[in-house]
Every structure is written in structure tokens, then in C-alpha cells.
Amino acid sequence: MELVDTHCHIHSADYNLPADEAIAYAKEAGVSRIICVGTDENDSVQAVDFVQDKPGLWASIGLHPHDAKLGEAAFSRLAKLIRQPKVVAIGECGLDYYYSYSAKEDQLVALKFQLDLAAEHNLPLIFHVREAFDDFWPIFDSYDGLKGVVHSFTAGQAELDQILRRGLFVGTNGIMTFSQDKKQLEAAKSIPLDRLLLETDSPFLTPPPYRGKVNQPKYTGLIAQFMAKLRQEDVHALAEATTANALKLFGLKDV
């Protein structure tokens, strides 16, 4: 069973497991491809550098809404990274109104910069949107031809319908495995199989039975098993579909 972890942070300096071991364990568990996702300009540099000599790993470069306050200097560095080998996406980017680590105005400016960058270079986007879809959609809709994934889906059917109407993919992770939100779980059942992606968001959101421990890409299989059971699907069929979706969206070609 081949799987793809479309969103993790094992490249970061504060990842509390030996990254090379985490990669080896992932491959043993059938996770053949991994995307390391940047959250600010320095973290994005680390992601790009980290994946260069590692087959089956790619990088995404971005400015998380929490770090949007870093502003123009961060934008400049991200733009310079865009042509580096193995950069397959922009993000994670978006809007987060649940926390106030960056002002809304700064978040909006950072989001538009990254949408411009993705549109210019025809790259997919990895979106982080939390309690901010009302502001997010008008900005997204002002562009043509954007593609991407709404990472860490935690919303309900109404939000899912909006995501799907725009042709975006839906990233599900360990949150689903311990969620008590019935509306969220019901929405997860109705994600079309050709729009579903799997992710761990390592080191965060570790699924059971490893709650309380550092998350790692090998647990993508646990998320696949949970989602297949929730949706009453064959886990091998779900793995095959989500892997095909990841290859389609991110164009994961070994270099």
C-alpha cells in the first residue's frame, strides 16, 4: 500500500525526532513520498535545503498566517526560493482568525502575495484557513485558475461544499481520528475520493494510539485506515486514490 504524506514539518530545527529515522520508518510503512511545508521564510529555506538530497521528499515554501507580520522582507526571500529544485507548492498560507498572532491586515497582504506568486509560477497552494472563510473566498475568487488543497480540514458540510465548488482538494490528518465533532466527521464522509488527500502535519496532531507522542509521516497509514473505516471504503482503494491525487496536484517527480 503506497501512501503520500502531503504535509509535514520534519525539516524544522525543533522537530524532536531524528529526521532521517522518521523518513526511514515512513518508507518502511509504505509512505513513499513526503512534502515538507515551510511556514516562514527561514523555515522555507530549511525545507528546501532539507529535501534536496532525499529521494521521495519535496518542499513547499510559504508564510503562515501566524507569521504574516514578517511582511515585505519575508516576501522577497520567498520569491527568490521559488525556482529552487523540488519546490512543488506555495504555502502554507491563508487566514487564521482563531488566533491573533498577526493582524488581519498583515494576513490579507501576505495571502495576496502568495496567491500572486502561485499564479505567476503555476504552482498549487497549501491553504490554512481557520474561522476566516468569509474573508478568504472573495480573495481566492478574484484570481483565475488557482489550484491547491485546504489543509487540516476541520469544518462542516457548508464549508466543504464551498471548497469543492472551487475544485480544491481537502487534506485530512490526525484531527479526524480523535474528533468528537459529528458534523466534521459527517462532512469527511462526503469528500469525493478524487478530492481527498492525506497528511500528518508532523510533529502535531498525532493519531491514536500514539497521542501525546511526536507525530511522524509513518502514521499516514493510521489516518488512511481511520478514513477508510469512517467512509466504509477499502483502505487499499483509498490509498491508491489519495496517492494519485497527490501526484496530480503536486506533480511529484523524482529529480
N, C-alpha and C positions, 0 to 999 in steps of 0.2 A: 504494500500500500504506500503510494507516493504522496507526500504532503508538502505544502509550502507555508512557511510562517511569513506572512506578508507584513508583519510589523513587530519589531523588537528593538531593544536598546542595549544589546550585549556589547556594543563597541564602547560604551561610555566608561569613563575612568572610574566611576563609582559602582560599576557592576560588580557584585560581591561573589562571583564565581569565576574560576579561570575560564576565559572566553574560549580558548582552544578546546578545553574539555567539553564545554557546553556545545560547541559545534560538532565534535566527535560523537557525543551522546545523541544529538539530534539526527545525525546521519544514520546511526545505528537504529534509530526509531522510525526511519523512513522519511524524515524531513530533509528533502534533498536540496531545497532552496530556501534562502533566508534573506529578508530585506531589513537592513539596519537603518533606522529612521532618525534623522537629525532633528533637534529641537531648537537650536540657535546656531549662530554662525560658527562658533568654536566646536560645538558638538557635531555639526555637519562636516567640518573638516576632519574630525576624528572618524566619523562614519566612512567617509570617502577613503581615507588612508587605510582604515581597518580592513576594508573589503578587497583591496587591490590584489593581494597575493593569496586570496582564499577562493577556490572554486566553489560555485554554488551560492556565493554571497554577493549582494548588490547594496547600493546605498540610495537613500532619499535625502535631499537637503531642504531644510526649511526653518522657519521661525514660528515656534509655537505661540499661540495667543498669549500665554502667560509671559512670554519674553518679548512681546511686540514693542515694549517700551525701549528696547535697544535701538530701534529706529534706523536712520539712514546708513550709519556705519555698518550695521549688520546686513542691510540690503546689498551694499556694494560687495561685500565679501561673498555673499551667496551667489550673486550674479557671476562672479569670477569662477565659482566652482562648477557651474552648470555644464561645462564641456569636459569635465574630468571623466576618465573611463569609469564605467559601471554605475554611473548616476542614472537611475531609471524613473525618478519621480521627484515632485516638489511637495514638501510637507514634512513634519505635519504642520498644517496651517489651518486657520479658521477663526472661530469666535468662541469665547468662553465667558459667559456672564454669571456663571455659578460662583467663580472666584473673581477677585478684583486685583490680580497681580499686575495687570496692565490696564490702563484706561481704555474705555470703549473706543475713543477716537484713535488711539495708537493701534488698537487691534484692527480697526477698519482699514487704516492706511497699510498695515503690514499684509493684510489679506489681499488687498487690491494689487500690491506689488507682486505678490506671489502668483496671483492669477495672471497678471501680465506676463510674468516670466514663463509660466507654463504655456500660455497661448503662443508666445513668441517661439518657443522651442518644441512645441507639440509634445509635451510631456504630461503624463497623468498626475493627478493631485491626490494627496492623502489628507483628508479633512478631519479636524477635531472641532466638533460643534456641540456645545453644551448650553442648554437653555438660551439659545440665541438664533434659532432658525428663522424667526420673524425678520431679523436684520440680515441674515445670511442669504436667504433666497433671492431677494431683489438684486443683491450684488452679483451673485452667481449668474442670474438670468440676464444680466447686462452684457454677458460675453456669449460668443457663439463657439460651439464645438468643444467645450471643455469635457474632460473625462476624468474619472477618478473613483475614489472609494470614501464613504463615510465610515471612518474608523471607530471601533469600540461602540457599536450600536447599542443604545440603552433606551430608545424611545418606544413609542407605541405605533399603532397601525396608521394613524393620520400622518405622522412624520415619515413612516416608511413609504406610504403612497407618494409623498412629495419626492422622496429620494428616487424611487423607481421611475416616476414620471419623467425625470430628467436623465434617465439612462445610467445612473451611477450604480456602483457596486456597494455592497453592505459588508463591513468587516465585523465578525463576531469573535469574541475571545472568552476568557475565563469568567467574565461577569455573568454570562448566561448560565454557567454551571452552578453558581450559588445564588442566583437571583430569586427573590421571593415575589417579584412583580409579575402578576399574572398577565397584565396587558403586554408587558415586554416579551414574555415568553410566547404569548399567542401571536404577536407580530413576528417573532423569529420563525415560527412555523410557516408563515406565509411568504417568506423571502423566496423568490423564484430561485431554483437551483442554479440557473445560469447567471445569477447576480450575487451569489454568496462567496465570500472569502473567509479564510481562517487566519487568525493571528493570536499571538500570545501576549504582546505588549510587555514582554520580559524587560525588567525584573518584577513588574507589577502584576496584580490580578491572577495570582496562582490558583489553578483549579484544584478542587478536592481530588484525591485525598492528601494533597500537599499544601493546603492552606497554611500560611504562616512561614513558609519557606520561600526562598528566592525562585522566581519563575524562570523558565528557560525554554528554548524552542522545542525541545523534545516533547513537551507537553501539548504540542499542537494536536497530537493524536487523541489526547483525552477530550479536547474540545470537539474534535471530529466525532468521537464516539457519543458524546452527550448530544450534539446537534442531530446526529442520525437517529438516536433514540427518541428525542423530542419530536422530530418531524416524521417518525415512523418510516425511515428510509434505510436502505442498505448502506453501511458505513463505507464500503469499498466504492460504491457509486458516488457517494457524497465526496469522498477523497478525490476520485477521478475528476469530478466536475469542478471542484474548487481549485484543483491544481490547474486544470485547463483555463479557468477564469483568470487565475494569477498570471499565467503565461500570456494570455490575451491582453490583459490590461497593461502589464508592466514590460512585456517583451523581453523576458528573462533569457538572454542568450549568453552562453559562456564566451568569455573573451580572454 
